[in-house]
């Protein structure tokens, strides 16, 4: 069984995914009172849309992930 995809830095393999889900939980899930399971599924989807298209990210030079993906900003 392979523990890590690249077999190095095992402790850091999931750090970006874990950090993203921590952000989602603290900025969306924990502060909302969902009336049912349907809303609990829809609202994080809305959050991800906001996260990717509207919210600038410091690590991306204050551009949104969508802007970077579409090539509006070239990193040097």
Buried (B, 14 or more C-beta within 10 A) or exposed (E): EEEEEEEEEEEEBEEEEEEEEEEBEEBBBEEEEEEEEEEEEEBBEEBEEEBBEEEEBEEBEEBBBEBBEEEEEEEE
